[in-house]
């Protein structure tokens, strides 16, 4: 049989808003004890006892936060959930529920939204969160996704941005800079494709950094690891806008200074080689790239032995008094003031 080159395209108007919501969410099952009522009523019903509820909302806008010329819809749905869960984990909390709202134009058939929601469902299952509601409306300017994430944390475990103290250690999870360099590769290949649509790019050399951009992961595992190690960070934030921006947030909220050591910043070899290929300084990318969704935290020095040698955690700096300011200590032992040059969605440039 000949392959069907014209897959089914069901107009959104054929279902209407409520049938569309039912169609896209029919496979969502409630797994959390705190989820009493999910999709299908005027509001979700969640039941919590003797615990703190944390809530975070984020929005992804086509043309600002993602480009569908190289971002598969399933990956986009997955990423939309993950970037919101990252904020919950940055509070040292357990993510339990999400709501998903979309604004979509009629250029998208039902099948396209099925792909998007397949990614949403995959992330929800992997991170063990319930999809308990949302909204769907029309858009004249492309696809917009808004996700609200909900979690819980015991009072004695909550970690804010305001708890860092002088002499604490600055610690980061994983490695950074990969998501931004993955974006550079994708943007370059997009321009090549415009000139020669028949050209198929070989991206095998960039697998890791492209995945960091298209399919990031939230560090739920680190929250579980810290609990096992009996380490409670003194403050914490996720790296969405760039390391420099997040350091400034922590310093302002905690009223402290920080010395960040250039030679301690963890970089993957693929990030380093791609920076060399693009003739970009890797430290600049690590400071300003964004979208890595690693966790940046401070811990008391007494906990150093508990994390020492752990491959998931790297000590990259030292908390100082506020009046000493925020500085990058270079490999040449120069002290350079840290300024925010990370992602700014309103300017759409790093």
MIKE-673030 format. One line per 2 residues: number of its first residue (from 1); their letters; for each residue z negated, x, y negated of C-alpha. Coordinates in nm, 2 decimals. Each point is the difference from the previous one (the first is absolute). Last residue first. Example, Ala and Ser with C-alpha at 12.3 -4.5 7.8 and 13.67 -1.06 7.14 Angstrom:
BEGIN
2) sa) -0.71,1.37,0.11 ~ -0.07,-0.14,0.34
# end
This chain:
BEGIN
350) xx) -2.57,2.02,-3.71 ~ 0.25,-0.26,-0.13
348) xx) 0.02,-0.37,-0.03 ~ -0.14,-0.01,-0.35
346) xx) -0.21,-0.31,0.06 ~ -0.04,0.10,0.37
344) xx) -0.17,0.33,-0.11 ~ -0.02,0.24,0.29
342) xx) -0.20,0.32,-0.07 ~ 0.00,0.22,-0.31
340) xx) -0.37,-0.01,-0.07 ~ -0.13,0.32,-0.15
338) xx) -0.20,0.27,0.17 ~ -0.09,0.29,-0.23
336) xx) 0.11,0.34,0.14 ~ -0.25,0.27,0.11
334) xx) 0.17,0.32,0.11 ~ -0.12,0.17,0.32
332) xx) 0.36,0.12,0.09 ~ 0.00,-0.25,0.28
330) xx) -0.07,-0.26,-0.26 ~ -0.33,-0.17,-0.08
328) xx) 0.11,-0.35,-0.11 ~ -0.25,-0.13,-0.25
326) xx) -0.20,-0.31,-0.11 ~ -0.27,0.05,-0.26
324) xx) -0.30,0.22,-0.03 ~ -0.17,-0.26,-0.22
322) xx) -0.01,-0.24,0.29 ~ -0.21,0.23,0.23
320) xx) 0.18,0.13,0.31 ~ 0.14,-0.14,0.32
318) xx) 0.17,0.25,0.23 ~ 0.34,0.01,0.15
316) xx) 0.24,-0.02,0.29 ~ -0.22,-0.06,0.30
314) xx) 0.24,-0.12,0.28 ~ -0.06,-0.29,0.24
312) xx) 0.21,-0.12,0.29 ~ 0.00,0.33,0.19
310) xx) -0.38,0.01,0.02 ~ -0.10,0.37,-0.04
308) xx) -0.31,-0.08,-0.21 ~ -0.06,-0.37,-0.03
306) xx) -0.36,-0.01,0.12 ~ -0.08,0.35,-0.13
304) xx) 0.09,-0.12,-0.35 ~ -0.24,-0.29,0.00
302) xx) -0.27,0.18,-0.20 ~ 0.26,0.07,-0.26
300) xx) 0.01,-0.37,-0.09 ~ 0.34,-0.16,0.04
298) xx) 0.28,-0.08,-0.25 ~ 0.30,-0.20,0.10
296) xx) 0.38,-0.02,-0.01 ~ 0.16,-0.22,0.26
294) xx) 0.36,0.02,0.11 ~ 0.24,-0.27,-0.12
292) xx) 0.28,0.25,-0.05 ~ 0.17,-0.22,-0.27
290) xx) -0.04,0.26,-0.28 ~ 0.20,0.30,-0.11
288) xx) -0.20,0.14,-0.29 ~ -0.24,0.27,0.13
286) xx) 0.16,0.07,0.34 ~ 0.34,0.00,-0.17
284) xx) -0.11,0.25,-0.27 ~ -0.15,0.22,0.27
282) xx) 0.33,0.00,0.20 ~ 0.20,0.13,-0.30
280) xx) 0.35,-0.15,0.02 ~ 0.32,0.19,0.08
278) xx) 0.13,-0.29,0.20 ~ 0.03,0.21,0.31
276) xx) -0.33,0.18,-0.07 ~ -0.17,-0.34,-0.04
274) xx) 0.16,-0.10,0.33 ~ -0.14,0.31,0.18
272) xx) -0.35,-0.05,-0.14 ~ -0.01,-0.37,0.08
270) xx) 0.13,0.07,0.36 ~ -0.28,0.26,0.04
268) xx) -0.26,-0.27,-0.08 ~ -0.21,0.07,-0.30
266) xx) -0.38,0.01,-0.02 ~ -0.14,0.10,-0.34
264) xx) -0.24,0.29,0.05 ~ 0.20,0.27,-0.18
262) xx) 0.02,-0.21,-0.31 ~ -0.38,-0.03,-0.03
260) xx) -0.12,-0.31,-0.19 ~ -0.30,0.05,-0.23
258) xx) -0.14,-0.33,-0.10 ~ -0.20,-0.15,-0.29
256) xx) -0.24,-0.29,0.01 ~ -0.05,-0.34,-0.16
254) xx) 0.02,-0.19,0.33 ~ 0.26,-0.25,-0.12
252) xx) 0.18,0.25,-0.22 ~ 0.00,0.27,0.26
250) xx) 0.11,-0.23,0.28 ~ 0.29,-0.14,-0.20
248) xx) 0.10,0.34,-0.12 ~ 0.01,0.12,0.36
246) xx) 0.21,-0.30,0.09 ~ 0.26,0.08,-0.27
244) xx) 0.03,0.36,0.11 ~ 0.03,-0.08,0.37
242) xx) 0.29,-0.25,-0.06 ~ 0.04,-0.37,-0.06
240) xx) -0.10,-0.14,0.35 ~ -0.26,0.25,0.11
238) xx) -0.29,-0.22,0.12 ~ -0.34,0.03,-0.17
236) xx) -0.35,0.11,0.11 ~ -0.35,0.08,-0.13
234) xx) -0.32,0.14,0.14 ~ 0.16,0.01,0.35
232) xx) -0.22,-0.12,0.28 ~ 0.00,0.24,0.30
230) xx) -0.15,-0.10,0.33 ~ 0.27,0.18,0.19
228) xx) 0.08,-0.32,0.19 ~ 0.00,-0.20,-0.33
226) xx) 0.23,0.26,-0.16 ~ 0.24,-0.03,0.30
224) xx) 0.02,-0.38,-0.03 ~ 0.09,0.03,-0.37
222) xx) 0.24,0.27,0.09 ~ 0.18,-0.21,0.26
220) xx) 0.05,-0.28,-0.25 ~ 0.21,0.25,-0.19
218) xx) 0.29,-0.22,-0.11 ~ 0.34,0.09,0.14
216) xx) 0.33,0.05,-0.18 ~ 0.33,-0.14,0.13
214) xx) 0.28,0.06,-0.24 ~ -0.13,0.29,-0.21
212) xx) -0.21,0.19,0.26 ~ 0.27,-0.08,0.25
210) xx) 0.25,0.17,-0.22 ~ -0.23,0.30,-0.02
208) xx) -0.04,0.04,0.37 ~ 0.36,-0.05,0.10
206) xx) 0.15,0.23,-0.26 ~ 0.20,0.25,0.22
204) xx) 0.14,-0.29,0.21 ~ 0.14,-0.16,-0.32
202) xx) 0.37,0.06,0.09 ~ 0.18,-0.23,-0.25
200) xx) 0.29,-0.22,0.12 ~ 0.30,0.04,-0.24
198) xx) 0.24,-0.30,0.00 ~ -0.14,-0.13,-0.33
196) xx) 0.11,0.32,-0.18 ~ -0.09,0.01,-0.37
194) xx) -0.27,-0.28,0.02 ~ -0.12,0.16,0.33
192) xx) -0.07,0.33,-0.17 ~ -0.20,-0.18,-0.27
190) xx) -0.21,-0.18,0.27 ~ -0.04,0.34,0.19
188) xx) -0.17,0.14,-0.31 ~ -0.22,-0.30,-0.05
186) xx) -0.11,0.02,0.36 ~ -0.08,0.37,-0.02
184) xx) -0.20,-0.04,-0.32 ~ -0.19,-0.29,0.15
182) xx) -0.10,0.22,0.29 ~ -0.12,0.26,-0.25
180) xx) -0.22,-0.26,-0.16 ~ -0.15,-0.12,0.33
178) xx) -0.07,0.35,0.12 ~ -0.20,0.12,-0.29
176) xx) -0.34,-0.01,0.17 ~ -0.16,0.11,0.33
174) xx) -0.26,-0.17,0.21 ~ -0.33,-0.10,-0.16
172) xx) -0.13,0.15,-0.33 ~ -0.34,0.14,-0.08
170) xx) -0.17,0.09,-0.33 ~ -0.34,0.15,0.07
168) xx) -0.31,-0.11,-0.19 ~ -0.17,0.26,-0.23
166) xx) -0.01,-0.24,-0.30 ~ -0.03,-0.36,0.12
164) xx) 0.26,-0.26,0.10 ~ -0.11,-0.36,0.02
162) xx) 0.23,-0.19,-0.24 ~ 0.31,-0.05,0.21
160) xx) -0.19,-0.23,0.23 ~ -0.11,0.02,0.36
158) xx) -0.16,-0.30,0.18 ~ -0.20,0.10,0.31
156) xx) -0.35,-0.12,-0.10 ~ 0.12,-0.34,-0.11
154) xx) 0.19,-0.06,0.32 ~ 0.37,-0.02,-0.04
152) xx) 0.25,-0.28,0.04 ~ 0.38,-0.02,-0.06
150) xx) 0.26,-0.21,-0.18 ~ 0.36,0.11,-0.08
148) xx) 0.22,-0.19,-0.25 ~ 0.37,0.06,0.04
146) xx) 0.27,-0.07,-0.26 ~ 0.37,0.05,0.09
144) xx) 0.29,-0.04,-0.24 ~ 0.36,-0.01,0.11
142) xx) 0.29,-0.01,-0.25 ~ 0.01,-0.11,-0.36
140) xx) 0.07,-0.38,-0.01 ~ -0.29,-0.08,0.23
138) xx) -0.11,-0.30,0.20 ~ -0.34,-0.07,0.14
136) xx) -0.21,0.06,0.31 ~ -0.38,0.01,0.00
134) xx) -0.28,0.16,0.20 ~ -0.23,-0.07,0.30
132) xx) -0.23,0.13,0.27 ~ 0.18,0.31,0.14
130) xx) -0.28,0.14,0.22 ~ -0.07,0.37,0.02
128) xx) -0.02,0.22,0.31 ~ 0.17,0.31,-0.15
126) xx) 0.28,0.01,0.27 ~ 0.02,-0.38,0.01
124) xx) 0.03,-0.04,-0.37 ~ 0.25,0.28,-0.03
122) xx) 0.23,-0.15,0.26 ~ -0.03,-0.35,-0.15
120) xx) 0.10,0.13,-0.35 ~ 0.29,0.19,0.15
118) xx) 0.11,-0.31,0.19 ~ -0.05,-0.19,-0.33
116) xx) 0.27,0.21,-0.17 ~ 0.24,-0.03,0.29
114) xx) -0.05,-0.38,0.00 ~ 0.06,0.01,-0.37
112) xx) 0.35,0.14,0.07 ~ 0.06,-0.26,0.27
110) xx) -0.08,-0.28,-0.25 ~ 0.29,0.11,-0.22
108) xx) -0.06,0.21,-0.31 ~ 0.25,-0.04,-0.29
106) xx) -0.19,-0.31,-0.09 ~ -0.25,0.20,-0.19
104) xx) -0.36,0.07,0.12 ~ -0.35,-0.01,-0.14
102) xx) -0.25,0.09,0.26 ~ -0.37,-0.05,0.06
100) xx) -0.20,0.15,0.29 ~ -0.38,-0.05,0.06
98) xx) -0.20,0.26,0.18 ~ -0.31,-0.01,0.22
96) xx) -0.25,0.23,0.17 ~ 0.00,0.35,-0.15
94) xx) -0.32,0.19,0.08 ~ -0.15,0.18,-0.30
92) xx) -0.05,0.36,-0.11 ~ 0.12,-0.12,-0.35
90) xx) 0.31,0.22,0.05 ~ 0.05,-0.19,0.32
88) xx) 0.06,-0.32,-0.20 ~ 0.25,0.18,-0.23
86) xx) 0.19,0.13,0.30 ~ 0.03,-0.35,0.13
84) xx) 0.22,-0.09,-0.30 ~ 0.24,0.29,0.06
82) xx) 0.02,-0.09,0.37 ~ 0.09,-0.37,-0.04
80) xx) 0.30,0.06,-0.23 ~ 0.10,0.30,0.21
78) xx) 0.05,-0.21,0.31 ~ 0.20,-0.26,-0.18
76) xx) 0.21,0.27,-0.15 ~ 0.06,0.17,0.33
74) xx) 0.13,-0.33,0.14 ~ 0.22,-0.05,-0.30
72) xx) 0.16,0.34,0.05 ~ -0.03,0.22,-0.32
70) xx) 0.32,0.19,-0.05 ~ 0.22,-0.23,-0.22
68) xx) -0.30,-0.22,-0.03 ~ -0.15,0.21,-0.27
66) xx) -0.38,-0.02,-0.05 ~ -0.27,0.02,-0.26
64) xx) 0.19,-0.08,-0.32 ~ 0.34,-0.13,0.11
62) xx) -0.16,-0.26,0.22 ~ -0.36,-0.07,-0.10
60) xx) -0.30,0.08,0.21 ~ -0.33,-0.16,-0.11
58) xx) -0.36,0.10,0.09 ~ -0.32,-0.20,0.03
56) xx) -0.35,0.13,0.12 ~ -0.30,-0.19,0.12
54) xx) -0.34,0.12,0.13 ~ -0.26,-0.23,0.15
52) xx) -0.35,0.14,0.03 ~ -0.21,-0.10,0.30
50) xx) -0.30,-0.23,0.09 ~ 0.22,-0.27,0.15
48) xx) 0.37,-0.06,-0.04 ~ 0.21,-0.30,0.08
46) xx) 0.37,-0.02,-0.11 ~ 0.19,-0.32,-0.07
44) xx) 0.36,0.05,-0.11 ~ 0.12,-0.24,-0.28
42) xx) 0.19,-0.32,-0.04 ~ 0.06,-0.01,0.37
40) xx) 0.27,0.13,0.24 ~ -0.06,0.37,0.03
38) xx) -0.35,0.11,0.10 ~ -0.32,-0.19,0.07
36) xx) -0.32,0.15,0.14 ~ 0.07,0.37,-0.02
34) xx) -0.33,0.18,0.00 ~ 0.01,0.04,0.38
32) xx) 0.32,0.19,-0.04 ~ 0.29,-0.06,0.25
30) xx) 0.20,-0.28,-0.17 ~ 0.35,-0.03,0.13
28) xx) 0.32,0.04,-0.20 ~ 0.30,-0.11,0.20
26) xx) 0.09,-0.31,-0.21 ~ -0.01,0.20,-0.32
24) xx) 0.38,0.03,-0.08 ~ 0.09,-0.35,0.12
22) xx) -0.30,-0.17,-0.16 ~ 0.07,0.17,-0.33
20) xx) 0.37,-0.10,0.02 ~ -0.09,-0.36,0.09
18) xx) -0.21,-0.01,-0.31 ~ 0.25,0.15,-0.24
16) xx) 0.32,-0.16,0.12 ~ 0.17,0.05,0.33
14) xx) 0.37,-0.04,-0.07 ~ -0.05,0.13,-0.35
12) xx) -0.09,0.35,0.14 ~ 0.36,0.02,0.13
10) xx) 0.02,0.10,0.37 ~ 0.21,0.31,0.06
8) xx) 0.09,0.06,0.36 ~ 0.15,0.34,0.08
6) xx) 0.36,0.05,-0.08 ~ 0.11,0.31,0.19
4) xx) -0.06,-0.17,0.33 ~ 0.09,0.26,0.26
2) xx) 0.30,-0.09,0.20 ~ -0.06,-0.11,0.36
# end
